[in-house]
């Protein structure tokens, strides 16, 4: 009988986010979770903070129903070859390695296993992530439901076919960086107008937070809300005219397509 409901391999930012999320949502208790971490200092920290079994011993996998691969994509192939002997045909593999397809994982294993690919994003660190998820044909209905519950503990979950996963990466996986880039530009612009760093942060962060909440709380589309702020001949129109003149929307589309294409290159799809 499996002792652990979930074994997390790699307790970096995202691995720890999932660990924290499932415990906060009470999906599992600490004795039902294990982790494998090669960094000794991080192991001590994880044990102390979460009270789970945390080791650098791969044999923990034999006692685990589900395995979450939360290591860097470049380490996935060697990791899978290392852990293959500990996996049973019932072991569920969950991978959050960006750009690594289900087939990439499958080809490094000697058994036909249920495999789930997930693309979360960094707001998962505060429980507000968005995760795209897809499954191979070995995954049962119950395993699908359980995986969705695990990732709902760190935010929203949307189910896609795997051919959409690089698109998910381009939009939501990389998406927080686009928002941070926009925030950077607003902060630099505010400071160029003579505001102090603190004043600029309060103005910019408050504006972004309020604007996002307004989108969520109203039934209006972003384009309609933009129109409501834009008086003819006014200050907002003057700013937006510059953005339109420089084709900022087209630049964003090109940037996101570039991210999608790079994801396809990395995954060989």
Backbone bond lengths (Angstrom), bond angles and torsions (degrees), N, CA, C in turn:
res aa  C-N    CA-C-N  psi(-1)  N-CA   C-N-CA  omega(-1)  CA-C   N-CA-C  phi
1 X - - - 1.463 - - 1.530 109.56 -
2 X 1.339 115.78 138.32 1.454 120.40 179.28 1.522 110.38 -71.03
3 X 1.315 115.49 135.31 1.461 120.33 -179.35 1.529 111.62 -88.22
4 X 1.337 116.27 -36.60 1.464 120.38 -175.22 1.531 110.94 -107.75
5 X 1.316 115.77 135.39 1.460 121.15 175.28 1.529 110.70 -74.76
6 X 1.328 115.99 -30.65 1.465 120.17 -176.38 1.519 110.16 -148.41
7 X 1.331 115.43 132.13 1.463 121.56 172.78 1.520 107.48 -119.22
8 X 1.317 116.92 122.43 1.461 122.37 -177.99 1.521 108.95 -102.15
9 X 1.315 116.09 118.12 1.466 120.14 177.91 1.528 108.31 -97.41
10 X 1.329 115.00 106.41 1.460 120.70 -176.86 1.518 110.48 101.81
11 X 1.326 116.56 111.90 1.474 119.90 -177.73 1.528 110.58 -112.26
12 X 1.338 115.26 44.55 1.464 120.11 170.40 1.514 109.56 -71.49
13 X 1.322 116.78 -161.77 1.472 120.65 -174.71 1.526 113.06 -54.18
14 X 1.334 116.95 -50.05 1.459 118.72 -174.85 1.522 112.18 -75.95
15 X 1.329 117.04 -39.42 1.459 119.45 176.87 1.511 111.54 -60.38
16 X 1.336 116.25 -42.16 1.461 119.92 178.89 1.526 111.36 -69.72
17 X 1.345 116.86 -34.21 1.462 120.16 177.57 1.521 110.99 -60.54
18 X 1.336 116.78 -43.84 1.472 120.48 177.97 1.521 110.24 -65.49
19 X 1.316 116.95 -43.47 1.470 121.55 177.79 1.524 110.92 -56.41
20 X 1.326 115.69 -50.07 1.467 120.81 179.66 1.525 111.23 -62.73
21 X 1.345 116.29 -41.59 1.465 120.77 -177.25 1.513 113.64 -63.90
22 X 1.342 117.16 -46.87 1.471 119.14 -177.51 1.525 111.72 -68.29
23 X 1.331 116.22 -30.74 1.466 118.98 177.30 1.530 111.14 -73.08
24 X 1.325 116.89 -42.51 1.472 120.58 178.97 1.522 111.37 -63.30
25 X 1.326 116.53 -38.98 1.469 120.98 -179.50 1.529 112.25 -83.14
26 X 1.367 115.19 -1.21 1.466 121.09 177.91 1.538 112.69 59.83
27 X 1.338 116.37 32.85 1.463 119.74 173.69 1.517 109.87 -69.35
28 X 1.338 115.40 -38.60 1.453 122.62 175.99 1.522 108.56 -136.83
29 X 1.316 116.07 159.06 1.461 120.16 171.47 1.533 108.07 -97.99
30 X 1.315 115.85 166.10 1.466 120.19 -172.08 1.531 113.23 -58.84
31 X 1.334 117.34 -32.33 1.473 119.58 -179.48 1.530 112.26 -74.03
32 X 1.332 117.73 -9.34 1.461 121.62 179.71 1.529 112.57 -97.39
33 X 1.336 115.86 1.80 1.463 120.79 -177.84 1.520 109.95 -122.78
34 X 1.318 115.90 138.87 1.460 121.14 172.09 1.523 108.35 -128.22
35 X 1.318 115.43 163.75 1.462 120.23 177.97 1.517 109.01 -141.98
36 X 1.321 114.61 148.92 1.459 121.25 174.97 1.525 107.20 -118.35
37 X 1.326 115.14 120.75 1.466 121.43 -175.39 1.528 108.58 -140.32
38 X 1.337 116.84 127.95 1.468 119.46 -176.89 1.523 112.75 -81.24
39 X 1.341 117.56 -22.49 1.462 121.24 -178.89 1.536 109.88 -81.57
40 X 1.313 117.00 118.00 1.469 120.68 -174.22 1.524 112.56 -65.30
41 X 1.325 117.66 -37.49 1.471 120.36 178.75 1.529 110.87 -65.54
42 X 1.331 115.76 -40.64 1.466 119.28 179.51 1.528 110.21 -67.96
43 X 1.331 117.10 -37.05 1.476 120.00 177.09 1.522 111.04 -57.97
44 X 1.322 116.28 -46.53 1.474 120.70 179.69 1.518 110.78 -60.70
45 X 1.332 115.91 -42.68 1.461 120.92 -179.13 1.526 111.58 -64.03
46 X 1.338 116.37 -44.01 1.465 121.24 -179.27 1.528 110.77 -64.92
47 X 1.313 116.47 -44.61 1.468 120.54 178.13 1.527 111.05 -58.74
48 X 1.328 115.34 -46.89 1.466 120.38 -176.72 1.523 111.82 -67.16
49 X 1.355 116.71 -42.93 1.459 120.36 -174.21 1.520 113.47 -76.81
50 X 1.345 116.70 -36.26 1.463 119.07 -172.06 1.533 113.82 -114.76
51 X 1.317 117.78 -12.22 1.463 120.63 177.68 1.507 114.39 68.05
52 X 1.327 117.72 26.81 1.462 120.72 179.79 1.524 110.15 -101.93
53 X 1.315 116.27 166.47 1.464 121.34 171.42 1.520 108.11 -72.88
54 X 1.320 116.99 123.50 1.465 120.96 179.51 1.523 108.40 -136.22
55 X 1.314 115.86 122.61 1.451 121.14 -172.46 1.525 109.65 -143.65
56 X 1.336 115.88 172.01 1.465 120.00 170.72 1.534 109.99 -106.96
57 X 1.333 115.33 20.55 1.460 122.05 -176.39 1.532 110.48 -102.11
58 X 1.323 116.71 113.82 1.460 121.67 -177.04 1.528 113.23 -65.86
59 X 1.304 118.19 -14.91 1.467 119.85 -178.62 1.527 112.20 -65.22
60 X 1.341 117.59 -14.97 1.472 120.95 174.34 1.526 111.14 -56.93
61 X 1.326 115.38 -27.77 1.462 120.65 -177.15 1.527 111.51 -60.73
62 X 1.327 117.09 -34.66 1.467 120.85 -178.32 1.524 111.69 -60.28
63 X 1.330 116.59 -27.64 1.465 121.32 -177.34 1.522 112.58 -98.03
64 X 1.333 117.36 13.31 1.473 120.62 -172.24 1.524 112.08 -117.32
65 X 1.323 115.50 134.69 1.459 122.09 -179.75 1.531 111.65 -76.35
66 X 1.343 115.73 -38.65 1.466 121.47 -178.46 1.525 109.06 -128.91
67 X 1.337 115.81 141.63 1.464 121.67 178.77 1.519 108.33 -119.92
68 X 1.326 116.81 123.42 1.461 120.79 175.19 1.520 109.06 -101.32
69 X 1.328 116.27 116.95 1.462 121.64 177.31 1.521 108.48 -87.18
70 X 1.333 115.81 105.27 1.463 121.12 -176.06 1.523 110.70 -123.06
71 X 1.338 114.71 42.54 1.466 120.49 177.84 1.522 108.69 -108.26
72 X 1.320 116.95 171.12 1.465 121.20 -179.12 1.529 109.89 -63.99
73 X 1.345 117.17 143.53 1.470 120.90 -177.08 1.524 113.82 -53.15
74 X 1.332 116.63 -36.22 1.470 119.29 -177.74 1.529 112.82 -69.34
75 X 1.342 116.30 -13.60 1.472 120.38 179.89 1.529 113.58 -99.74
76 X 1.338 116.23 -4.08 1.462 120.08 -172.89 1.529 112.42 -64.33
77 X 1.322 117.96 -47.55 1.467 120.39 -175.46 1.527 111.87 -58.35
78 X 1.328 116.06 -49.25 1.469 119.29 -179.30 1.524 111.37 -66.81
79 X 1.339 117.17 -35.88 1.466 120.47 178.08 1.521 111.05 -63.01
80 X 1.322 117.17 -45.86 1.461 120.77 -178.20 1.522 111.74 -61.90
81 X 1.314 116.31 -40.35 1.470 119.55 177.70 1.532 111.01 -64.66
82 X 1.346 115.44 -32.31 1.462 120.74 -179.97 1.528 111.71 -71.80
83 X 1.339 116.49 -38.96 1.470 119.64 -173.65 1.523 113.65 -94.44
84 X 1.324 118.10 -8.52 1.464 122.06 -173.99 1.535 112.56 -50.82
85 X 1.322 117.43 -42.09 1.473 121.15 -176.34 1.525 112.91 -66.92
86 X 1.334 117.85 -17.98 1.468 120.97 -178.59 1.533 112.41 -92.41
87 X 1.320 117.58 -7.35 1.461 121.45 -174.43 1.525 111.19 -90.29
88 X 1.331 115.64 138.47 1.460 120.59 172.67 1.532 107.78 -102.11
89 X 1.317 116.72 170.01 1.467 120.17 -178.07 1.530 112.52 -67.90
90 X 1.334 116.39 -15.24 1.470 120.49 179.12 1.525 112.82 -93.45
91 X 1.321 117.30 -6.51 1.468 120.04 -177.39 1.521 110.04 -69.31
92 X 1.330 116.07 128.45 1.465 121.28 177.42 1.524 109.20 -91.02
93 X 1.331 116.38 126.49 1.461 121.57 178.43 1.522 109.21 -100.53
94 X 1.328 116.04 124.63 1.466 121.98 173.67 1.524 107.05 -115.75
95 X 1.322 116.68 126.20 1.463 120.08 -177.92 1.522 111.23 -123.13
96 X 1.342 115.92 131.44 1.461 120.37 174.36 1.532 110.67 -113.13
97 X 1.328 116.07 21.03 1.467 120.74 179.97 1.526 109.66 -75.26
98 X 1.325 116.91 113.48 1.461 121.76 -177.44 1.522 110.82 -60.09
99 X 1.346 115.76 133.35 1.450 120.94 176.18 1.508 114.95 82.88
100 X 1.331 118.42 -9.58 1.461 121.26 -179.35 1.531 109.27 -91.56
101 X 1.327 115.93 116.99 1.458 120.44 -177.54 1.533 110.97 -79.45
102 X 1.312 114.53 168.11 1.464 119.82 175.11 1.527 109.53 -59.67
103 X 1.325 116.64 -39.32 1.462 120.09 179.30 1.531 111.90 -66.56
104 X 1.339 116.96 -34.70 1.470 120.96 176.07 1.525 110.40 -58.98
105 X 1.314 115.38 -40.00 1.463 120.69 -179.89 1.529 109.80 -72.70
106 X 1.326 115.36 -46.72 1.468 121.73 -177.15 1.526 112.19 -57.33
107 X 1.338 116.94 -40.63 1.468 119.68 -173.81 1.530 112.97 -70.02
108 X 1.325 116.97 -13.41 1.463 120.97 178.16 1.526 113.02 -97.37
109 X 1.332 116.17 5.34 1.464 121.01 -178.64 1.523 110.14 -117.36
110 X 1.310 116.29 151.03 1.467 120.92 -179.82 1.522 112.53 -94.76
111 X 1.337 117.17 -7.22 1.463 121.36 -179.47 1.525 109.54 -119.31
112 X 1.327 115.79 154.85 1.470 121.66 174.25 1.533 107.60 -83.42
113 X 1.329 116.79 109.74 1.461 120.98 -175.27 1.526 111.62 -119.65
114 X 1.345 116.73 155.75 1.465 119.36 170.30 1.530 109.41 -70.14
115 X 1.335 116.51 127.96 1.468 121.24 -175.81 1.521 109.54 -129.46
116 X 1.315 115.23 133.81 1.467 121.94 177.53 1.521 108.66 -122.90
117 X 1.325 115.48 131.14 1.466 121.60 177.54 1.516 108.63 -107.26
118 X 1.328 116.19 132.56 1.460 121.27 -177.55 1.522 109.61 -130.06
119 X 1.328 116.35 138.83 1.463 120.95 172.78 1.528 108.38 -118.48
120 X 1.329 117.64 94.40 1.470 120.36 175.93 1.529 109.69 -86.90
121 X 1.323 117.30 179.71 1.468 119.87 172.11 1.526 110.38 -135.39
122 X 1.321 116.16 170.44 1.467 120.29 -168.85 1.534 116.05 -65.39
123 X 1.343 121.31 -24.75 1.468 117.81 173.71 1.531 113.60 -59.78
124 X 1.329 116.83 -9.93 1.472 120.75 171.86 1.522 110.73 -57.02
125 X 1.330 116.53 -26.28 1.463 120.86 -179.69 1.528 111.85 -62.41
126 X 1.333 116.92 -22.98 1.475 121.06 177.44 1.528 110.70 -117.19
127 X 1.342 116.37 20.80 1.464 120.63 176.52 1.512 114.93 76.12
128 X 1.354 117.50 15.76 1.461 120.96 -176.87 1.530 111.70 -124.27
129 X 1.319 115.50 32.41 1.450 119.60 -179.29 1.516 113.17 -75.23
130 X 1.321 114.96 167.57 1.461 122.41 170.36 1.520 105.83 -126.93
131 X 1.325 116.94 124.52 1.465 121.68 -177.60 1.514 110.80 -120.60
132 X 1.348 115.69 129.25 1.462 121.09 168.62 1.517 107.57 -91.97
133 X 1.339 117.71 143.40 1.460 120.75 -173.94 1.523 110.01 -141.69
134 X 1.338 116.16 142.37 1.463 120.86 175.71 1.526 109.16 -144.12
135 X 1.340 116.43 163.99 1.467 121.51 -170.19 1.529 110.74 -134.10
136 X 1.335 115.68 152.15 1.468 117.40 167.69 1.527 109.12 -89.58
137 X 1.338 116.44 176.05 1.474 119.14 -172.32 1.519 113.85 -77.63
138 X 1.317 117.89 -0.44 1.466 121.39 176.88 1.535 112.15 -88.42
139 X 1.319 116.80 -11.20 1.469 121.16 -176.02 1.523 109.75 -79.83
140 X 1.331 117.12 126.96 1.466 121.68 -179.71 1.531 110.49 -80.20
141 X 1.311 116.30 165.95 1.468 121.24 178.41 1.524 110.97 -59.12
142 X 1.325 116.62 -41.83 1.462 119.65 179.69 1.525 110.99 -65.44
143 X 1.321 116.93 -41.49 1.462 119.83 178.83 1.527 110.99 -62.73
144 X 1.328 116.54 -37.47 1.470 120.65 177.00 1.525 110.54 -62.38
145 X 1.340 116.03 -48.09 1.470 120.51 -179.66 1.520 111.39 -61.58
146 X 1.337 116.28 -42.24 1.465 120.24 -179.39 1.532 111.39 -65.55
147 X 1.339 116.75 -40.71 1.467 120.47 179.31 1.533 110.92 -64.70
148 X 1.327 115.82 -41.70 1.471 119.69 178.03 1.530 110.07 -61.47
149 X 1.326 117.10 -41.60 1.472 120.83 178.01 1.522 111.21 -60.99
150 X 1.338 116.56 -42.08 1.468 120.39 -179.85 1.519 110.33 -59.46
151 X 1.331 117.16 -45.52 1.458 119.15 -176.09 1.526 113.01 -83.16
152 X 1.332 116.93 -17.35 1.468 118.89 170.68 1.528 110.68 -70.25
153 X 1.331 116.72 -17.68 1.466 119.42 177.95 1.526 111.72 -69.61
154 X 1.346 117.07 -14.08 1.473 120.00 178.09 1.532 111.47 -119.94
155 X 1.336 117.46 15.13 1.459 119.65 177.34 1.511 113.03 143.46
156 X 1.334 115.91 -148.34 1.461 121.91 -178.47 1.523 110.23 -91.53
157 X 1.349 115.19 154.02 1.463 121.21 178.54 1.526 109.18 -131.28
158 X 1.330 116.04 131.86 1.459 122.06 175.18 1.522 108.52 -123.62
159 X 1.343 116.31 134.75 1.464 121.99 -177.94 1.525 109.55 -95.25
160 X 1.341 115.90 132.30 1.460 121.70 -179.87 1.525 109.97 -135.22
161 X 1.332 115.99 164.12 1.460 120.34 166.42 1.532 106.46 -76.59
162 X 1.322 116.94 156.38 1.466 118.65 -172.60 1.525 113.13 -64.37
163 X 1.327 118.44 -25.99 1.457 119.37 -179.45 1.532 113.09 -67.18
164 X 1.347 116.52 -9.26 1.466 120.26 177.04 1.535 112.35 -97.31
165 X 1.318 117.78 -5.57 1.463 119.59 -170.49 1.523 113.45 -67.31
166 X 1.323 118.75 -34.47 1.466 119.48 175.99 1.528 110.93 -68.35
167 X 1.342 116.46 -30.09 1.465 120.52 174.79 1.530 110.29 -67.99
168 X 1.337 115.56 -40.58 1.470 120.42 176.64 1.529 109.93 -59.85
169 X 1.326 115.23 -44.02 1.467 120.01 179.03 1.522 110.69 -58.59
170 X 1.337 116.62 -43.55 1.467 121.22 -177.40 1.524 112.44 -67.15
171 X 1.348 116.84 -35.33 1.468 119.91 -175.95 1.524 112.46 -89.16
172 X 1.333 116.81 -59.11 1.472 118.60 -174.96 1.524 113.58 -98.06
173 X 1.346 116.70 -33.49 1.461 118.64 179.20 1.517 111.73 -62.37
174 X 1.332 115.73 -49.24 1.475 121.14 177.34 1.525 111.95 -87.90
175 X 1.330 116.47 -13.65 1.466 121.76 -173.60 1.513 116.86 -50.08
176 X 1.357 118.88 -43.92 1.463 118.37 179.00 1.532 113.09 -55.53
177 X 1.342 116.96 -34.04 1.465 119.95 179.07 1.525 111.31 -64.41
178 X 1.350 116.56 -35.23 1.467 118.99 177.98 1.526 110.67 -65.88
179 X 1.336 114.89 -40.89 1.473 119.14 178.94 1.527 110.28 -65.31
180 X 1.335 116.33 -42.49 1.468 120.20 178.79 1.533 110.66 -63.82
181 X 1.330 116.25 -36.72 1.466 121.38 178.55 1.531 109.99 -63.44
182 X 1.338 115.47 -43.45 1.470 120.85 177.78 1.527 110.37 -63.66
183 X 1.346 115.79 -41.97 1.468 119.69 178.24 1.530 110.73 -62.61
184 X 1.336 116.60 -40.53 1.469 120.96 176.20 1.528 110.73 -57.04
185 X 1.336 115.46 -46.65 1.467 120.36 -178.10 1.524 111.14 -62.97
186 X 1.335 116.91 -41.53 1.467 120.58 178.57 1.526 111.20 -65.41
187 X 1.337 116.09 -41.77 1.474 120.00 179.06 1.523 110.91 -62.35
188 X 1.326 116.90 -46.76 1.466 120.44 179.95 1.520 111.13 -62.64
189 X 1.338 116.04 -38.94 1.466 120.18 178.54 1.521 111.20 -66.14
190 X 1.342 116.53 -41.81 1.468 120.59 179.57 1.527 110.95 -62.88
191 X 1.335 115.52 -43.46 1.467 118.90 179.86 1.524 111.45 -67.35
192 X 1.339 117.34 -30.77 1.469 120.56 177.65 1.521 111.84 -68.04
193 X 1.350 115.28 -19.35 1.471 120.47 177.29 1.528 112.22 -89.28
194 X 1.338 116.31 2.14 1.464 119.78 175.02 1.513 115.58 103.03
195 X 1.322 118.21 1.54 1.464 119.78 177.09 1.527 110.14 -76.03
196 X 1.328 115.43 148.19 1.460 119.48 174.39 1.521 108.72 -70.82
197 X 1.337 116.78 166.49 1.468 120.82 179.83 1.525 110.47 -59.02
198 X 1.330 116.31 -44.01 1.466 120.45 -179.51 1.526 111.24 -64.54
199 X 1.329 116.04 -44.19 1.471 119.67 179.14 1.528 110.74 -62.77
200 X 1.337 116.24 -42.23 1.464 120.65 179.84 1.530 110.53 -61.95
201 X 1.327 116.75 -42.70 1.468 120.79 -179.84 1.522 111.22 -62.77
202 X 1.342 116.37 -43.86 1.470 119.19 179.91 1.525 111.23 -63.84
203 X 1.324 116.31 -41.28 1.461 120.42 179.58 1.533 111.07 -66.09
204 X 1.322 116.08 -47.81 1.463 120.76 -174.00 1.529 111.95 -72.99
205 X 1.335 117.33 -50.55 1.459 119.71 -177.41 1.525 111.18 -64.78
206 X 1.323 116.12 -39.56 1.460 119.56 178.13 1.516 111.84 -64.32
207 X 1.330 116.02 -38.66 1.463 120.64 179.31 1.515 111.74 -67.01
208 X 1.330 116.85 -45.54 1.471 120.39 179.87 1.526 110.60 -63.43
209 X 1.332 115.94 -46.24 1.467 120.10 179.92 1.520 111.02 -60.54
210 X 1.329 116.96 -45.28 1.459 121.02 -179.11 1.515 112.65 -66.29
211 X 1.334 116.42 -40.07 1.469 120.47 -179.45 1.530 110.97 -65.84
212 X 1.331 117.14 -41.99 1.464 120.23 178.82 1.530 111.38 -65.28
213 X 1.334 115.64 -39.46 1.468 119.55 178.58 1.525 110.54 -65.97
214 X 1.336 116.16 -36.93 1.461 120.37 178.96 1.526 110.74 -63.75
215 X 1.336 117.33 -40.02 1.466 121.10 176.43 1.528 109.85 -60.90
216 X 1.341 116.21 -44.58 1.458 120.35 -176.33 1.525 112.71 -70.59
217 X 1.327 116.37 -36.46 1.463 120.16 -172.60 1.526 114.01 -86.31
218 X 1.338 117.41 -15.19 1.472 119.59 179.59 1.515 109.45 -109.85
219 X 1.295 116.01 164.55 1.465 120.28 177.36 1.526 111.05 -91.66
220 X 1.310 116.60 4.66 1.462 121.19 -176.74 1.523 111.18 -81.98
221 X 1.312 116.94 146.26 1.463 122.08 176.03 1.525 109.68 -75.45
222 X 1.334 117.48 158.40 1.468 119.96 176.27 1.534 112.44 -55.16
223 X 1.340 116.75 -38.28 1.467 119.05 -178.81 1.531 111.22 -65.31
224 X 1.341 116.93 -39.10 1.474 120.03 178.81 1.526 110.43 -68.57
225 X 1.324 117.00 -41.56 1.469 120.16 177.99 1.533 110.43 -62.54
226 X 1.334 116.17 -38.69 1.472 119.56 177.23 1.525 110.25 -62.22
227 X 1.332 116.50 -42.70 1.468 120.26 -179.51 1.531 111.37 -62.64
228 X 1.343 116.65 -36.26 1.466 120.54 -179.54 1.530 111.94 -65.90
229 X 1.337 116.47 -29.48 1.466 120.79 179.78 1.527 111.17 -82.36
230 X 1.330 116.70 -19.98 1.465 121.48 -169.98 1.522 111.55 -97.53
231 X 1.320 116.75 97.70 1.470 121.84 175.70 1.522 109.35 -80.35
232 X 1.327 116.66 141.23 1.465 120.59 -179.89 1.527 110.17 -62.63
233 X 1.320 114.51 126.91 1.464 119.53 179.72 1.513 113.98 77.91
234 X 1.341 117.19 7.00 1.463 120.36 -176.23 1.528 113.97 -94.13
235 X 1.338 114.56 -171.55 1.467 120.85 -175.25 1.530 112.45 -69.22
236 X 1.346 116.35 -41.26 1.461 119.59 -179.59 1.518 110.97 -64.28
237 X 1.315 116.22 -41.12 1.465 119.95 179.03 1.530 110.69 -61.67
238 X 1.333 116.74 -39.74 1.466 120.42 178.82 1.528 110.90 -60.19
239 X 1.344 116.11 -41.02 1.466 120.17 179.15 1.521 111.43 -69.23
240 X 1.334 116.54 -45.71 1.461 120.42 -178.13 1.527 112.16 -65.39
241 X 1.335 116.36 -31.92 1.462 119.65 177.14 1.531 111.23 -60.61
242 X 1.320 116.31 -37.58 1.469 120.68 177.47 1.527 110.11 -66.26
243 X 1.345 116.41 -43.93 1.466 120.25 179.13 1.530 110.92 -61.93
244 X 1.340 116.53 -43.72 1.467 120.23 179.69 1.524 111.74 -67.14
245 X 1.335 115.47 -40.29 1.472 120.26 179.75 1.531 110.62 -59.88
246 X 1.337 115.57 -35.83 1.464 120.50 -179.45 1.528 113.09 -92.65
247 X 1.346 114.99 9.22 1.470 121.89 173.80 1.533 112.65 53.70
248 X 1.337 115.41 48.12 1.464 120.95 -177.18 1.526 111.77 -62.29
249 X 1.344 117.44 -38.13 1.474 119.63 178.43 1.526 110.95 -61.77
250 X 1.330 116.51 -42.20 1.463 120.03 178.76 1.525 111.47 -65.02
251 X 1.335 115.86 -36.70 1.459 120.18 177.97 1.526 110.06 -63.42
252 X 1.335 116.82 -42.11 1.460 120.77 177.99 1.530 110.86 -61.84
253 X 1.332 116.45 -43.98 1.462 120.25 179.29 1.526 110.57 -60.97
254 X 1.331 116.13 -43.73 1.465 120.01 178.95 1.526 110.91 -63.14
255 X 1.334 116.07 -40.59 1.465 120.87 -179.43 1.527 110.73 -63.40
256 X 1.320 116.91 -44.60 1.464 120.92 -178.08 1.525 110.91 -68.87
257 X 1.328 116.94 -37.52 1.462 119.90 175.68 1.531 110.60 -66.05
258 X 1.337 116.68 -34.82 1.471 119.98 176.83 1.521 110.68 -64.31
259 X 1.336 115.97 -40.46 1.468 120.56 177.30 1.521 110.29 -63.43
260 X 1.335 116.26 -42.99 1.467 120.92 179.43 1.522 110.54 -62.68
261 X 1.341 116.79 -44.95 1.467 120.79 -179.28 1.525 111.99 -64.47
262 X 1.345 115.40 -37.29 1.457 118.54 178.23 1.530 110.21 -66.67
263 X 1.323 116.56 -38.84 1.458 120.44 177.05 1.522 111.04 -61.30
264 X 1.341 116.68 -39.74 1.457 121.11 178.37 1.532 110.90 -64.56
265 X 1.336 116.00 -40.13 1.477 120.42 177.89 1.519 110.66 -62.40
266 X 1.342 116.16 -45.07 1.460 120.60 -177.33 1.522 112.58 -66.08
267 X 1.338 115.51 -33.32 1.465 119.32 -178.29 1.525 112.25 -93.67
268 X 1.331 116.07 -3.74 1.458 119.65 178.53 1.509 113.75 70.03
269 X 1.360 115.47 21.65 1.478 118.26 -178.81 1.511 111.31 -105.67
